[in-house]
Every structure is written in C-alpha cells, then in structure tokens.
C-alpha cells in the first residue's frame, strides 16, 4: 500500500511538472491578452489621454490597473508624447507667421496639462497652457484695455507682454523682454518710451508679475518716468532689469523717488546707463537697508 501511494505521488508530481512546462511553452508562443483589459477599455483610456482628461502618469496608472501590458502602455505614451510635440511645433509655427483673432484662438477643455491642473478651459501662449477667462469676468478700464490692445499688436514682444499683464493671467510671474531686436537684427524689437507707457499702464494694478526684464532696450528717461510712476503703487514686482536703456541722471532721480515709496522691489539692475557718481549715491540712499548687492550698477 505504501509503495502504491509513493508511486501515485511520484506520478502526480511528474504530471504537474509536465502541465507547467506545457503552459510555459504555450505562453511564450502567444501574445498576452489580459482578460481584465478589453479593447473597449483600452480605447477609452487612450481617448481620455488624448483629450487631456488624464495625464500621462494617470493613464499609466489606470492602464496598468486595468491589466494592460507594460509594452502596450509604453507604446501608447510614446505615441501621445510624439503627437503633443508635433502639435506644439505646428502651433508655434502658425503663431510665428499669423496673428489670430480672438475667435480663432484654439482652446482646450479643463484638465491636467504638463502636470498642472486647470479647472477651466485653457489656451496655449508661448508653449504654456494658460486659463481662458471670459473678458466679461474682468472689469478693466478703457485705458488698460487700450494699452493691452496696443501691446498685442507689437509682435512678438508686445503680444507676450499683453498675455502676462492681462487680468486673465493668474499664474505666469515673469516677463522677459530683454532686447527683442536681437542686437538690431529684428526691426521694431526694441521697447521704446511708448511701449514703456503701455507696460506701465498694465503694471499699476497688476498683482501677478514678479519679475520684469527690459534690459538693453531704448526706454530713455521718458520710459523710466512711466515705469517709475507705475511702480510707485505696484506691490508685487520684486525684480526689475533696466540695464542698458540710455538713462541719465534725470532717470536716476525718478527711480530713486520710486524706490523711496516702493519697498517691495528686492533686485534692480540699472547697469550700462549714464549715471554720475552723485546719481548713483542718490539711488543707494533710496535703496536704504535692502541688500546692497541687489542694486546693480555694472
């Protein structure tokens, strides 16, 4: 009896080994199709990804939970990333050669784009998704509206400035307008006193912009006067670059008067301007107890 039992156990073990070997062979010769991930569910997840309702990370998590294979998930993510890159490049090329009217601006539904959640519809500005807020939701003065419109017509720098300074922008804190003429190679790229006037109009009540770089433009003392007036009341901007703008002692006096009332500015670059020693001393006095290394003359 014991011999028979031993033989039966040996036979059973051998049978299990044979079954396992056959299953492994079959698995290696067929494509894995998880029962919990039907084609309809895979398609739905890809659709949500393409529509922006899922981020790439969310898609990967949901797809793997649903049973999709790692290779299938990776292939979908690769295709999605390539499609977004192509779309972005095409949109950038169109923006560089055309001036769309407000009705032609392409909007995207609320969702997560490049890791940032947007509760409302968005549009693309300089490759960044920004909220689309109905103009009626912002009560702005006719003066500000006119200045923003003027800026939008000064492409490319003015259009970018208008997007940053418009009440519709609620999270882009930097405005880079450093020598948009590229050293004179682009006509009309320098920000002049008229441009400074419109920038100043928008800066007066702006509560988003924290950094403004106007280095190597042609503001002159007139442009400095516009900006100094605006910054006397602005309490958000902390960094300002006015280097190489043809300012004289008159411009220095205007900036000094502004710095005596504006204690929010923490960094200002005014190097490359024609200031006398007396004017620089006046500016240092107005700078007060703030970090002296952040008042830059060179």
C-alpha positions in Angstrom: 0.0 0.0 0.0 2.8 2.4 0.9 4.6 1.6 -2.3 1.4 2.3 -4.3 1.0 5.6 -2.6 4.6 6.6 -3.3 4.2 5.7 -6.9 1.0 7.7 -7.1 2.6 10.7 -5.6 5.6 10.5 -8.0 3.2 10.1 -10.9 1.2 13.2 -9.8 4.3 15.3 -9.4 5.6 14.3 -12.8 2.1 15.1 -14.2 2.2 18.6 -12.6 5.7 19.3 -13.9 4.6 18.3 -17.4 1.5 20.5 -17.2 3.6 23.5 -16.1 6.1 23.0 -18.9 3.2 22.9 -21.5 1.7 26.1 -20.1 5.0 27.9 -20.2 5.6 26.8 -23.8 2.2 28.0 -24.8 2.6 31.3 -23.0 5.9 32.0 -24.8 4.3 31.4 -28.2 1.2 33.6 -27.8 0.6 37.3 -27.1 -0.6 38.0 -23.6 -4.2 39.4 -23.7 -5.3 40.2 -20.1 -8.9 39.2 -19.6 -9.4 42.3 -17.4 -8.4 44.8 -20.1 -10.8 44.5 -23.0 -10.1 46.5 -26.2 -13.0 48.9 -25.4 -11.5 49.9 -22.0 -8.0 50.3 -23.6 -9.6 52.6 -26.2 -11.4 54.6 -23.6 -8.2 55.2 -21.7 -6.4 56.3 -24.8 -9.2 58.7 -25.7 -9.1 60.2 -22.2 -5.4 60.7 -22.5 -5.6 62.3 -25.9 -8.4 64.7 -24.7 -6.4 65.8 -21.7 -8.7 64.2 -19.2 -5.9 62.0 -18.0 -2.3 63.0 -17.5 0.4 60.6 -18.8 1.1 59.4 -15.3 -2.7 58.9 -14.6 -3.1 57.0 -17.8 -0.1 54.7 -17.0 -1.6 54.0 -13.5 -5.1 53.4 -14.8 -4.0 51.3 -17.7 -1.8 49.0 -15.6 -4.5 48.7 -13.0 -6.9 47.6 -15.8 -4.4 44.9 -16.9 -2.8 46.4 -20.0 0.7 45.1 -20.6 3.7 47.3 -19.9 4.7 47.3 -23.5 1.3 48.5 -24.7 1.2 51.3 -22.1 4.7 52.4 -23.0 3.8 52.4 -26.8 0.7 54.5 -26.1 2.6 57.0 -24.0 5.3 57.3 -26.7 2.8 58.0 -29.4 1.0 60.5 -27.2 4.2 62.4 -26.4 5.2 62.5 -30.1 1.7 63.8 -31.1 1.8 66.6 -28.5 5.3 67.6 -29.6 4.1 67.7 -33.2 1.0 69.7 -32.3 3.1 72.2 -30.3 5.6 72.7 -33.1 2.8 73.2 -35.6 1.0 75.7 -33.3 4.3 77.6 -32.7 5.0 77.8 -36.4 1.5 79.2 -37.1 1.8 81.7 -34.3 5.0 83.0 -35.7 3.5 83.7 -39.1 -0.1 84.6 -38.3 -2.0 86.9 -36.0 -5.1 85.1 -34.9 -8.2 87.0 -34.0 -9.8 86.2 -30.6 -12.3 84.0 -32.4 -9.5 81.9 -33.9 -7.7 81.1 -30.7 -7.8 77.3 -30.1 -9.0 76.4 -26.6 -8.7 73.1 -24.7 -11.1 71.7 -22.1 -10.4 71.8 -18.4 -7.9 69.1 -17.3 -4.3 68.5 -16.5 -1.6 69.7 -19.0 2.1 69.1 -18.4 1.4 68.3 -14.8 -0.7 71.4 -13.9 -4.4 71.0 -13.2 -6.6 73.7 -14.8 -10.2 73.9 -13.5 -11.3 75.9 -16.6 -10.6 75.8 -20.3 -7.1 76.7 -21.4 -5.2 78.1 -24.4 -1.6 77.9 -25.4 0.6 81.0 -25.0 4.3 80.8 -25.7 4.0 77.0 -25.4 2.4 77.2 -22.0 -1.2 76.4 -21.1 -3.0 79.4 -19.6 -6.6 79.8 -18.4 -9.2 81.1 -20.8 -11.3 83.5 -18.8 -14.2 85.3 -20.4 -13.4 89.0 -20.8 -16.7 89.9 -19.2 -15.5 88.4 -15.9 -12.9 91.2 -15.6 -13.9 94.8 -15.2 -11.0 96.7 -16.7 -10.7 100.4 -17.5 -10.8 101.7 -21.1 -7.2 102.9 -20.6 -6.0 99.4 -19.7 -8.0 97.8 -22.5 -6.4 100.2 -25.0 -2.9 99.6 -23.7 -3.3 95.8 -23.8 -4.7 96.1 -27.4 -1.7 98.2 -28.4 0.7 95.7 -26.9 -1.0 92.8 -28.7 -0.2 94.5 -32.0 3.5 94.7 -31.3 4.5 91.2 -32.2 6.2 89.3 -30.8 7.3 91.1 -27.6 4.1 93.1 -27.1 1.8 90.1 -27.6 3.7 88.2 -25.0 3.6 91.2 -22.6 -0.2 91.6 -23.0 -0.7 87.9 -22.1 1.4 88.3 -19.0 -0.1 91.6 -17.9 -3.7 90.9 -18.8 -6.1 90.3 -15.8 -6.7 86.9 -17.4 -3.2 85.7 -16.4 -3.2 84.3 -12.9 0.0 82.3 -12.6 2.7 83.4 -15.1 5.0 85.6 -12.9 7.8 86.5 -15.3 8.0 88.8 -18.3 11.2 88.6 -20.4 11.7 91.4 -22.8 15.4 91.6 -23.0 16.5 93.2 -26.4 13.8 91.6 -28.5 15.6 93.2 -31.5 18.3 90.5 -31.1 21.0 93.1 -31.3 19.3 95.0 -34.2 18.6 92.1 -36.4 14.8 92.3 -35.8 13.1 95.5 -36.8 10.9 97.1 -34.2 12.1 94.8 -31.5 13.3 97.5 -29.0 10.9 98.6 -26.3 10.8 102.4 -26.5 9.1 105.1 -24.3 5.7 104.5 -26.0 6.0 100.8 -25.2 7.0 101.6 -21.6 3.9 103.8 -21.3 1.6 100.9 -22.1 3.5 98.4 -20.0 3.3 100.9 -17.1 -0.4 101.2 -17.5 -0.9 97.5 -17.0 1.7 97.3 -14.2 -0.1 99.8 -12.0 -2.7 97.3 -10.7 -1.0 94.1 -11.7 -0.8 91.6 -8.8 0.8 88.6 -10.6 4.1 89.7 -12.3 7.1 89.3 -10.0 10.0 89.8 -12.5 10.3 92.2 -15.4 13.4 92.2 -17.7 13.7 95.2 -20.0 17.4 95.1 -20.4 19.1 96.6 -23.5 16.1 98.4 -24.9 15.7 102.1 -25.6 13.4 103.3 -22.8 15.3 106.5 -22.1 14.4 108.8 -19.2 10.8 109.2 -20.6 10.3 105.4 -20.4 11.8 105.3 -16.9 9.3 108.0 -15.9 6.4 105.9 -17.0 7.7 102.8 -15.2 8.6 104.7 -12.0 5.0 106.1 -11.8 3.6 102.6 -12.1 5.9 101.0 -9.6 5.2 103.6 -7.0 1.9 101.8 -6.5 2.7 98.3 -7.6 3.3 95.9 -4.7 4.0 92.6 -6.5 7.1 93.1 -8.7 10.3 92.1 -6.8 12.8 92.0 -9.7 13.5 94.7 -12.4 16.1 94.9 -15.1 16.6 98.3 -16.8 20.2 97.9 -17.7 21.5 99.5 -21.0 18.4 101.7 -21.6 20.1 105.1 -22.1 19.1 106.5 -18.8 20.7 109.7 -17.4 20.7 111.4 -14.0 17.1 112.5 -14.7 16.0 108.9 -15.0 18.0 108.0 -11.9 16.2 110.7 -9.9 12.8 109.3 -11.0 13.8 105.8 -10.0 15.2 107.0 -6.6 11.9 108.7 -5.8 10.0 105.5 -6.7 12.4 103.4 -4.5 11.7 105.6 -1.5 8.0 104.5 -1.6 8.3 101.1 -3.1 9.9 98.8 -0.6 8.8 95.6 -2.4 11.5 95.7 -5.1 14.3 93.5 -3.9 16.5 93.4 -7.0 17.1 96.1 -9.7 19.7 96.1 -12.4 20.5 99.5 -13.8 23.9 99.0 -15.2 25.1 100.3 -18.5 23.3 103.6 -18.1 24.9 107.1 -18.0 24.7 107.8 -14.3 27.0 110.2 -12.5 28.5 109.4 -9.1 26.0 111.8 -7.5 23.1 110.0 -9.1 24.3 106.6 -8.0 24.7 107.9 -4.5 21.1 109.1 -4.6 19.9 105.7 -5.7 21.9 103.9 -3.0 20.4 106.2 -0.4 16.9 105.5 -1.7 17.7 101.7 -1.7 18.1 102.0 2.1 18.6 98.9 4.1 17.9 96.4 1.3 20.8 94.1 0.2 23.3 96.4 -1.5 24.5 93.7 -3.8 21.0 93.6 -5.4 21.3 97.2 -6.5 23.4 96.7 -9.6 25.3 99.4 -11.5 27.6 97.1 -13.6 
